[in-house]
Structure formats: C-alpha cells, structure tokens
Amino acid sequence: FPVTIEEANEGKFNEDKLTVEQRILRDHYRRILNIVLTEKALQKGEMFDVNYANLQNDSFNPHRQYAFFRKSGNELLLIVANFDQHAVSLSINIPSEALSYLQLPETGTYQFSNLLQEGAVINNGILSSATPFRVNIEASSAVLLKLIRQF
C-alpha cells in the first residue's frame, strides 16, 4: 500500500488528510496485516485448496470464488474469497482428502468466527465431507474463518 501525498502529510505520516474511503481501506489492510502477525496457520501452516472439489458445483464459481484451508497445530482457518461484483451464497464441497490431509475428523462440530470482522461469530456448525459448507460473502470481499473444534 504505497504512501500517498495525503498520508505523508508533510512528514507526519498520519491519517489527518486521508479521505473516509482511504481510512477505511487503510484500516482493512491494517486488520489483515495484524491477523497475519497473530495467526500461525497463515505464517507457516499447511494449505489445502478445495476449489478442485467445486468445479462442477452450481453454487461455487471457481473463476469468481476461491476457498482453501490453512492449519498449524490445532489452529485451523478456512479462507473464502469472492471476486465477483455481487454478493454470493456459497455451498462449498469439502473433500474427504482435505480433512484427512489436515488430520481432521470426517465430521466435526466447530465454532466459526470471521477474523475479518472483529468479534463476529458466524455460528456453531458442522464441517464434513458429506455436507457442503455454507457461507454468505459480500461482493469483492472475503471471510477468514477461524474454526475452533467443539468436543
């Protein structure tokens, strides 16, 4: 994110001269960078791309959406990006190979929280290869879901 003339503000490098839109964008990138600093799964975790399991999925356009897991130890993240100009309601097929590779049970109950929305708990739900995972995503947006296993 390059430093703009407004951001430099005569060497003060603060937000005083930024527009509302520029402040929102800067805050969004600040949140993402802080998540990368705190989530080990993003820093050094295993990755499993699930797009291949959704190539024939009518509710998932692999040319407009992208979904993958990151895992490090007990920390599990599901990242889903929507590059479409419209909000989408997705049903994502989770292949059993993903669960096996990530050493997860074939069916598990999790609490899902979107790290991109501070304090937002999506819900408690099931992650399973037998049932598609459902998520709503705004246009040109993403969810970064932290999954906490419920026993």
Solvent accessible surface area in square Angstrom, and as a share of the most:
residue,aa,sasa,rsa
1,F,122,0.51
2,P,112,0.71
3,V,91,0.52
4,T,48,0.28
5,I,153,0.78
6,E,69,0.31
7,E,12,0.05
8,A,25,0.20
9,N,10,0.05
10,E,155,0.70
11,G,53,0.51
12,K,133,0.56
13,F,118,0.49
14,N,47,0.24
15,E,44,0.20
16,D,97,0.50
17,K,109,0.46
18,L,15,0.08
19,T,71,0.41
20,V,103,0.59
21,E,125,0.56
22,Q,54,0.24
23,R,88,0.32
24,I,112,0.57
25,L,85,0.42
26,R,49,0.18
27,D,69,0.36
28,H,77,0.34
29,Y,99,0.38
30,R,106,0.39
31,R,86,0.31
32,I,52,0.26
33,L,112,0.55
34,N,77,0.39
35,I,14,0.07
36,V,60,0.35
37,L,131,0.65
38,T,97,0.57
39,E,16,0.07
40,K,115,0.49
41,A,0,0.00
42,L,37,0.19
43,Q,92,0.41
44,K,145,0.62
45,G,16,0.16
46,E,95,0.43
47,M,87,0.39
48,F,34,0.14
49,D,52,0.27
50,V,0,0.00
51,N,18,0.09
52,Y,110,0.42
53,A,29,0.22
54,N,0,0.00
55,L,103,0.51
56,Q,167,0.74
57,N,26,0.13
58,D,154,0.80
59,S,43,0.28
60,F,4,0.02
61,N,63,0.32
62,P,39,0.25
63,H,165,0.74
64,R,114,0.41
65,Q,5,0.02
66,Y,68,0.26
67,A,0,0.00
68,F,35,0.14
69,F,0,0.00
70,R,45,0.16
71,K,30,0.13
72,S,25,0.16
73,G,59,0.57
74,N,157,0.80
75,E,35,0.16
76,L,4,0.02
77,L,0,0.00
78,L,0,0.00
79,I,18,0.09
80,V,0,0.00
81,A,16,0.12
82,N,1,0.01
83,F,127,0.53
84,D,29,0.15
85,Q,136,0.60
86,H,130,0.58
87,A,65,0.51
88,V,31,0.18
89,S,82,0.53
90,L,4,0.02
91,S,18,0.12
92,I,0,0.00
93,N,53,0.27
94,I,4,0.02
95,P,15,0.10
96,S,49,0.32
97,E,100,0.45
98,A,0,0.00
99,L,2,0.01
100,S,83,0.53
101,Y,112,0.43
102,L,4,0.02
103,Q,155,0.69
104,L,27,0.13
105,P,44,0.28
106,E,93,0.42
107,T,76,0.44
108,G,4,0.04
109,T,56,0.33
110,Y,5,0.02
111,Q,57,0.25
112,F,2,0.01
113,S,22,0.14
114,N,7,0.04
115,L,41,0.20
116,L,24,0.12
117,Q,103,0.46
118,E,145,0.65
119,G,77,0.74
120,A,29,0.22
121,V,86,0.49
122,I,70,0.35
123,N,80,0.41
124,N,99,0.51
125,G,18,0.17
126,I,95,0.48
127,L,2,0.01
128,S,4,0.03
129,S,39,0.25
130,A,92,0.72
131,T,77,0.45
132,P,48,0.30
133,F,16,0.07
134,R,165,0.60
135,V,10,0.06
136,N,112,0.58
137,I,5,0.03
138,E,123,0.55
139,A,40,0.31
140,S,74,0.47
141,S,44,0.28
142,A,29,0.23
143,V,9,0.05
144,L,16,0.08
145,L,0,0.00
146,K,48,0.20
147,L,5,0.03
148,I,81,0.41
149,R,91,0.33
150,Q,71,0.32
151,F,209,0.87
